[in-house]
Amino acid sequence: MVFKVVISEKEESHQIEVDTNERQIIGLAIGDELSGDLIGLDGYTLKITGGSDKNGFPMKKDVEGPRRIKSLLSGGIGYKPKADGVKRRKTLRGNTISDDIVQINTIVTEAGNKSIDAILNPSTDEDESSEE
């Protein structure tokens, strides 16, 4: 199972492709906290804020479970109306991570000792320190 995990830290964001056979990510919901050790970020704690499935439908916190539904929306996640009072029926994914989820959006709640850049790109930090 391959997930694209988008990690937002203040104004920076990083994208990691995680090929995990562990079932610890499956079953987590929006708002749950995830250990960074599962995706290679030692010492970090990440909070799940959303995601999207294999067809591009966004996850919504209000929809329980991993199911896909059609909901009447007047704004918010999944629909941005062009005028006030406009409603539209849109397809949304539930708040639980399943095999159909491709992208997981997260924010950093606890940072580790190293920065995310240093963990993801160790060669660039070594190159910068050797130039000095």
Backbone as a chain_set.jsonl record, in Angstrom:
{"seq": "MVFKVVISEKEESHQIEVDTNERQIIGLAIGDELSGDLIGLDGYTLKITGGSDKNGFPMKKDVEGPRRIKSLLSGGIGYKPKADGVKRRKTLRGNTISDDIVQINTIVTEAGNKSIDAILNPSTDEDESSEE", "coords": {"N": [[0.847, -1.178, 0.0], [0.716, 2.096, -0.995], [1.091, 5.322, 0.139], [0.733, 8.835, -0.282], [2.045, 11.098, 1.757], [1.416, 14.209, 2.975], [3.072, 16.631, 4.667], [2.616, 19.318, 6.722], [4.322, 22.007, 8.033], [4.307, 24.772, 9.736], [4.901, 27.299, 7.483], [5.955, 25.679, 5.557], [5.744, 22.778, 3.463], [5.954, 19.269, 2.985], [6.271, 16.409, 0.918], [5.919, 12.958, 1.079], [6.394, 9.727, -0.2], [5.097, 6.83, 0.97], [5.639, 3.501, 1.291], [4.081, 1.166, 2.785], [3.592, -1.834, 4.497], [2.523, -2.198, 6.869], [-0.298, -2.291, 8.943], [-0.964, -0.203, 10.555], [-1.603, 2.381, 9.852], [-3.938, 2.185, 8.392], [-7.311, 2.54, 9.161], [-7.119, 4.659, 10.904], [-8.509, 7.886, 11.693], [-9.606, 11.181, 10.613], [-8.195, 13.699, 12.544], [-6.967, 12.022, 14.341], [-3.84, 11.132, 15.906], [-0.641, 10.381, 14.602], [2.244, 8.42, 14.731], [5.399, 9.572, 13.795], [7.409, 7.794, 13.34], [6.453, 5.666, 11.851], [6.486, 6.516, 9.222], [9.054, 7.235, 8.753], [9.959, 9.512, 10.066], [11.56, 10.089, 12.67], [10.809, 10.742, 16.039], [8.833, 12.602, 15.548], [5.407, 13.686, 15.79], [2.383, 13.423, 14.151], [-0.651, 14.95, 13.061], [-3.616, 13.913, 11.58], [-5.258, 15.598, 9.022], [-6.816, 15.411, 6.779], [-7.411, 14.225, 3.409], [-7.38, 12.379, 0.277], [-9.053, 10.152, -2.024], [-8.461, 7.402, -4.373], [-9.757, 8.269, -6.654], [-9.786, 10.964, -6.417], [-11.624, 12.147, -4.713], [-12.382, 14.138, -1.901], [-11.622, 13.645, 1.624], [-13.892, 13.906, 4.348], [-14.507, 15.203, 7.55], [-16.978, 14.959, 8.838], [-18.26, 12.719, 7.808], [-18.735, 9.472, 8.685], [-16.636, 6.577, 8.853], [-15.107, 4.577, 6.16], [-16.489, 4.955, 3.821], [-17.966, 6.067, 0.653], [-19.932, 8.812, -0.169], [-22.738, 10.687, -1.485], [-23.357, 13.991, -0.965], [-25.353, 16.832, -0.079], [-24.122, 19.941, -0.477], [-23.366, 23.226, 0.71], [-21.116, 24.625, 0.772], [-17.683, 24.699, 1.962], [-15.497, 21.913, 2.654], [-14.794, 20.247, -0.298], [-16.557, 21.641, -1.945], [-16.892, 24.789, -3.393], [-18.989, 27.309, -3.592], [-20.033, 29.612, -6.188], [-21.752, 31.671, -5.791], [-23.818, 33.125, -3.187], [-25.933, 30.966, -1.294], [-26.115, 28.87, -3.081], [-26.421, 25.427, -3.662], [-25.082, 22.122, -3.98], [-24.919, 18.734, -5.029], [-22.375, 16.656, -4.078], [-19.738, 14.233, -4.319], [-18.185, 12.616, -1.635], [-15.58, 11.34, 0.519], [-15.368, 9.216, 3.373], [-14.224, 9.748, 6.839], [-12.261, 7.95, 7.61], [-9.197, 6.242, 7.137], [-8.588, 4.065, 4.488], [-7.949, 1.281, 2.228], [-8.454, 2.522, -0.175], [-7.631, 5.133, -0.018], [-5.319, 7.547, -1.137], [-3.822, 9.864, -0.724], [-2.681, 11.473, 2.209], [-3.197, 14.092, 4.35], [-1.342, 15.919, 6.693], [-0.416, 17.588, 9.802], [2.276, 18.894, 11.754], [2.488, 18.091, 15.115], [4.194, 17.562, 17.23], [7.577, 18.192, 17.164], [10.627, 16.626, 16.091], [14.121, 15.982, 16.913], [15.77, 16.547, 14.678], [15.369, 18.566, 11.693], [12.724, 18.337, 9.251], [13.618, 18.599, 6.624], [16.311, 17.869, 6.933], [16.058, 15.186, 7.56], [14.752, 14.084, 5.301], [16.374, 14.833, 3.122], [19.31, 14.056, 3.453], [21.77, 14.286, 2.125], [21.949, 16.875, 1.026], [22.295, 18.536, 3.248], [24.794, 17.693, 4.145], [26.344, 18.462, 1.969], [26.102, 21.259, 2.101], [27.329, 21.802, 4.566], [29.922, 20.957, 4.054], [30.784, 22.784, 2.187], [31.282, 25.097, 3.599]], "CA": [[0.0, 0.0, 0.0], [1.514, 3.314, -1.119], [0.413, 6.565, 0.488], [1.461, 10.092, -0.353], [1.796, 11.807, 2.998], [1.784, 15.614, 2.884], [3.344, 17.095, 6.02], [2.684, 20.772, 6.789], [4.987, 22.515, 9.224], [4.25, 26.227, 9.61], [4.621, 27.651, 6.097], [6.555, 24.697, 4.672], [5.098, 21.475, 3.354], [6.797, 18.231, 2.399], [5.515, 15.251, 0.456], [6.671, 11.716, 1.178], [5.692, 8.519, -0.624], [5.342, 5.798, 1.968], [5.208, 2.161, 0.916], [4.014, 0.475, 4.067], [2.767, -3.027, 4.604], [1.962, -2.191, 8.213], [-1.706, -1.913, 8.977], [-1.173, 0.766, 11.629], [-2.172, 3.606, 9.293], [-5.312, 1.851, 7.995], [-8.242, 2.587, 10.285], [-7.04, 5.945, 11.587], [-9.486, 8.84, 11.184], [-9.21, 12.585, 10.654], [-8.093, 14.16, 13.924], [-6.107, 11.106, 15.098], [-2.414, 11.416, 15.831], [0.135, 9.32, 13.969], [3.662, 8.478, 15.068], [6.241, 9.812, 12.633], [8.291, 6.642, 13.146], [5.864, 4.79, 10.833], [6.79, 7.01, 7.879], [10.464, 7.574, 8.664], [10.266, 10.764, 10.745], [11.763, 9.723, 14.073], [10.596, 11.794, 17.022], [7.732, 13.49, 15.16], [4.026, 13.26, 15.927], [1.605, 14.083, 13.102], [-2.108, 14.898, 13.199], [-4.262, 13.757, 10.273], [-6.219, 16.673, 8.788], [-7.643, 15.134, 5.61], [-6.815, 13.397, 2.375], [-8.241, 12.112, -0.872], [-8.998, 8.754, -2.438], [-7.845, 7.112, -5.669], [-10.465, 8.999, -7.697], [-9.677, 12.388, -6.16], [-12.672, 12.657, -3.834], [-11.783, 14.519, -0.622], [-12.132, 13.095, 2.87], [-14.581, 14.906, 5.158], [-14.537, 14.782, 8.946], [-18.358, 14.694, 9.26], [-18.739, 11.452, 7.26], [-18.13, 8.382, 9.45], [-16.214, 5.371, 8.159], [-14.344, 4.715, 4.921], [-17.414, 4.888, 2.673], [-18.107, 7.199, -0.251], [-21.333, 9.22, -0.213], [-23.079, 11.925, -2.179], [-23.942, 14.858, 0.046], [-25.767, 18.148, -0.54], [-23.22, 20.891, 0.163], [-23.52, 24.645, 0.412], [-19.791, 25.211, 0.923], [-16.776, 23.943, 2.812], [-14.62, 20.939, 2.012], [-15.377, 19.548, -1.427], [-17.364, 22.492, -2.819], [-16.803, 26.232, -3.184], [-20.004, 27.913, -4.468], [-19.684, 30.885, -6.806], [-22.678, 32.69, -5.285], [-24.431, 32.765, -1.914], [-27.162, 30.189, -1.332], [-26.055, 27.803, -4.074], [-26.116, 24.112, -3.102], [-24.813, 21.14, -5.015], [-24.64, 17.392, -4.526], [-20.999, 16.284, -4.409], [-19.274, 12.968, -3.754], [-17.16, 12.771, -0.602], [-15.077, 10.121, 1.148], [-15.482, 9.247, 4.833], [-13.085, 10.262, 7.59], [-11.369, 6.869, 8.014], [-8.237, 5.832, 6.108], [-8.781, 2.69, 4.025], [-7.087, 0.929, 1.103], [-8.75, 3.391, -1.309], [-7.035, 6.453, 0.193], [-4.028, 7.685, -1.796], [-3.099, 10.979, -0.129], [-3.029, 11.792, 3.587], [-2.688, 15.406, 4.736], [-1.029, 15.959, 8.118], [0.328, 18.713, 10.341], [3.199, 18.49, 12.807], [2.09, 18.512, 16.456], [5.423, 17.517, 18.023], [8.741, 18.093, 16.29], [11.739, 15.814, 16.561], [15.401, 16.666, 17.082], [16.211, 17.03, 13.369], [14.326, 19.152, 10.86], [12.207, 17.402, 8.238], [14.54, 18.68, 5.488], [17.521, 17.103, 7.244], [15.716, 13.758, 7.527], [14.395, 13.672, 3.945], [17.478, 15.09, 2.188], [20.549, 14.124, 4.237], [22.925, 14.622, 1.296], [22.047, 18.314, 0.825], [22.853, 19.124, 4.454], [26.208, 17.374, 4.159], [26.972, 19.282, 0.943], [26.155, 22.634, 2.593], [28.313, 21.901, 5.643], [31.262, 20.77, 3.499], [31.137, 23.989, 1.437], [31.66, 26.172, 4.511]], "C": [[0.89, 1.238, 0.0], [0.631, 4.51, -0.795], [1.325, 7.731, 0.161], [1.077, 10.853, 0.902], [2.32, 13.228, 2.824], [1.887, 16.138, 4.309], [3.482, 18.61, 5.986], [3.291, 21.179, 8.116], [5.144, 24.016, 9.04], [3.984, 26.592, 8.157], [5.252, 26.702, 5.091], [5.709, 23.434, 4.613], [6.02, 20.528, 2.599], [5.908, 17.066, 2.001], [6.417, 14.028, 0.458], [5.807, 10.598, 0.611], [6.088, 7.412, 0.328], [4.771, 4.49, 1.468], [5.234, 1.324, 2.18], [3.12, -0.747, 3.968], [2.143, -3.122, 5.988], [0.531, -1.689, 8.165], [-2.0, -0.882, 10.054], [-1.774, 2.07, 11.126], [-3.636, 3.379, 8.906], [-6.193, 1.862, 9.245], [-8.163, 3.863, 11.086], [-8.015, 6.915, 10.928], [-8.905, 10.252, 11.23], [-9.258, 13.042, 12.107], [-7.232, 13.25, 14.789], [-4.646, 11.51, 14.919], [-1.668, 10.17, 15.388], [1.593, 9.492, 14.367], [4.471, 8.648, 13.789], [7.182, 8.667, 12.343], [7.762, 5.716, 12.045], [6.247, 5.212, 9.412], [8.227, 7.49, 7.749], [10.853, 8.891, 9.295], [10.374, 10.489, 12.242], [11.584, 10.932, 14.982], [9.448, 12.731, 16.703], [6.392, 12.848, 15.488], [3.207, 14.091, 14.953], [0.124, 13.917, 13.367], [-2.714, 14.86, 11.807], [-5.335, 14.829, 10.117], [-7.115, 16.421, 7.583], [-6.923, 14.227, 4.647], [-7.755, 13.251, 1.201], [-8.05, 10.673, -1.307], [-8.443, 8.623, -3.844], [-8.52, 7.829, -6.831], [-10.475, 10.504, -7.465], [-10.745, 12.963, -5.259], [-12.081, 12.962, -2.458], [-12.426, 13.814, 0.568], [-12.8, 14.231, 3.648], [-14.776, 14.366, 6.559], [-15.938, 14.376, 9.404], [-18.876, 13.328, 8.821], [-18.001, 10.309, 7.959], [-17.735, 7.222, 8.534], [-15.469, 5.639, 6.875], [-15.211, 4.815, 3.664], [-17.372, 6.158, 1.829], [-19.587, 7.527, -0.342], [-21.491, 10.437, -1.113], [-23.85, 12.777, -1.192], [-24.283, 16.204, -0.576], [-24.965, 19.195, 0.239], [-23.552, 22.316, -0.244], [-22.188, 25.374, 0.588], [-18.941, 24.338, 1.822], [-15.93, 22.978, 2.012], [-15.359, 20.227, 0.891], [-16.194, 20.407, -2.369], [-17.223, 23.95, -2.414], [-17.812, 26.899, -4.12], [-19.567, 29.278, -4.996], [-20.583, 32.012, -6.324], [-23.276, 32.201, -3.967], [-25.707, 31.969, -2.135], [-27.172, 29.044, -2.331], [-25.669, 26.502, -3.372], [-25.89, 23.142, -4.252], [-24.515, 19.796, -4.367], [-23.266, 16.962, -5.027], [-20.65, 14.961, -3.73], [-18.112, 13.239, -2.807], [-16.761, 11.412, -0.069], [-15.187, 10.294, 2.655], [-14.187, 9.638, 5.514], [-12.063, 9.205, 7.991], [-10.473, 6.449, 6.849], [-8.465, 4.357, 5.784], [-7.806, 2.425, 2.886], [-7.293, 1.851, -0.1], [-8.109, 4.771, -1.185], [-5.631, 6.47, -0.41], [-3.184, 8.763, -1.114], [-3.611, 11.245, 1.271], [-2.391, 13.129, 3.915], [-2.487, 15.432, 6.244], [-0.384, 17.289, 8.49], [1.203, 18.194, 11.472], [2.671, 19.01, 14.137], [3.27, 18.501, 17.412], [6.593, 17.297, 17.078], [9.82, 17.243, 16.935], [12.998, 16.652, 16.697], [15.903, 17.278, 15.785], [15.052, 17.687, 12.635], [13.887, 18.121, 9.822], [13.104, 17.415, 7.007], [15.777, 17.829, 5.72], [17.25, 15.605, 7.182], [15.474, 13.288, 6.098], [15.546, 13.815, 2.956], [18.791, 15.165, 2.957], [21.759, 14.544, 3.416], [23.067, 16.13, 1.111], [22.606, 19.024, 2.054], [24.343, 18.862, 4.548], [26.959, 18.221, 3.141], [27.125, 20.725, 1.427], [27.214, 22.784, 3.677], [29.735, 21.716, 5.112], [31.725, 21.987, 2.704], [31.664, 25.072, 2.352], [33.072, 26.054, 4.991]], "O": [[1.722, 1.41, 0.891], [-0.437, 4.686, -1.379], [2.544, 7.635, 0.306], [-0.086, 11.211, 1.087], [3.505, 13.438, 2.562], [0.918, 16.098, 5.067], [4.36, 19.138, 5.303], [2.842, 20.756, 9.181], [6.002, 24.476, 8.287], [2.931, 26.231, 7.631], [5.099, 26.898, 3.886], [5.046, 23.066, 5.583], [6.761, 20.931, 1.702], [4.914, 16.773, 2.666], [7.524, 14.048, -0.082], [4.615, 10.527, 0.909], [7.268, 7.095, 0.475], [3.566, 4.374, 1.244], [6.286, 0.834, 2.593], [2.021, -0.686, 3.416], [1.334, -4.012, 6.253], [0.209, -0.762, 7.421], [-3.156, -0.699, 10.433], [-2.397, 2.797, 11.901], [-4.472, 4.268, 9.069], [-5.848, 1.259, 10.261], [-9.06, 4.136, 11.884], [-8.315, 6.786, 9.741], [-7.846, 10.483, 11.814], [-10.238, 12.801, 12.812], [-6.805, 13.659, 15.869], [-4.268, 12.136, 13.929], [-2.022, 9.05, 15.755], [2.115, 10.607, 14.34], [4.245, 7.937, 12.809], [7.705, 8.56, 11.234], [8.551, 5.049, 11.375], [6.324, 4.379, 8.51], [8.585, 8.091, 6.736], [11.972, 9.359, 9.086], [9.404, 10.639, 12.985], [12.133, 12.004, 14.729], [9.117, 13.586, 17.525], [6.255, 11.625, 15.468], [3.319, 15.316, 14.928], [-0.314, 12.87, 13.843], [-2.371, 15.676, 10.951], [-6.216, 14.962, 10.967], [-8.086, 17.151, 7.383], [-5.96, 13.548, 5.002], [-8.794, 13.909, 1.132], [-7.033, 10.047, -1.009], [-8.007, 9.607, -4.442], [-7.914, 7.982, -7.891], [-11.098, 11.245, -8.226], [-10.771, 14.176, -5.054], [-11.357, 12.136, -1.902], [-13.598, 13.439, 0.535], [-12.339, 15.371, 3.615], [-15.163, 13.212, 6.741], [-16.067, 13.522, 10.282], [-19.837, 12.824, 9.402], [-16.782, 10.192, 7.839], [-18.426, 6.929, 7.558], [-15.219, 6.794, 6.528], [-14.688, 4.761, 2.552], [-16.82, 7.18, 2.237], [-20.411, 6.639, -0.565], [-20.523, 11.117, -1.454], [-24.867, 12.35, -0.647], [-23.596, 16.668, -1.486], [-25.109, 19.322, 1.455], [-23.959, 22.584, -1.374], [-22.143, 26.604, 0.556], [-19.422, 23.351, 2.378], [-15.675, 23.198, 0.827], [-16.432, 19.666, 1.11], [-16.504, 19.975, -3.479], [-17.409, 24.306, -1.25], [-17.538, 27.048, -5.311], [-18.824, 30.003, -4.335], [-20.22, 33.184, -6.433], [-23.244, 31.007, -3.668], [-26.476, 32.259, -3.051], [-28.161, 28.315, -2.413], [-24.719, 26.467, -2.589], [-26.428, 23.311, -5.346], [-23.929, 19.733, -3.286], [-23.017, 16.909, -6.232], [-21.21, 14.621, -2.688], [-17.186, 13.984, -3.127], [-17.511, 10.444, -0.19], [-15.106, 11.416, 3.155], [-13.168, 9.839, 4.854], [-11.081, 9.534, 8.656], [-10.935, 6.317, 5.715], [-8.526, 3.513, 6.677], [-6.934, 3.249, 2.608], [-6.413, 1.957, -0.953], [-8.053, 5.507, -2.171], [-4.852, 5.535, -0.224], [-1.976, 8.596, -0.945], [-4.819, 11.246, 1.509], [-1.179, 13.289, 3.777], [-3.369, 15.012, 6.994], [0.121, 18.018, 7.636], [0.898, 17.167, 12.078], [2.429, 20.207, 14.29], [3.346, 19.338, 18.311], [6.607, 16.348, 16.294], [9.915, 17.152, 18.159], [12.952, 17.879, 16.608], [16.406, 18.402, 15.783], [13.889, 17.401, 12.918], [14.6, 17.154, 9.553], [13.336, 16.368, 6.401], [16.241, 17.142, 4.81], [18.127, 14.835, 6.791], [15.936, 12.213, 5.716], [15.679, 12.998, 2.045], [19.342, 16.257, 3.101], [22.698, 15.112, 3.972], [24.19, 16.63, 1.044], [23.322, 20.016, 1.916], [25.09, 19.734, 4.991], [28.08, 18.656, 3.403], [28.159, 21.349, 1.192], [27.926, 23.788, 3.707], [30.67, 22.278, 5.682], [32.928, 22.206, 2.558], [32.444, 25.91, 1.9], [33.532, 26.891, 5.768]]}, "num_chains": 1, "name": "protein.A"}
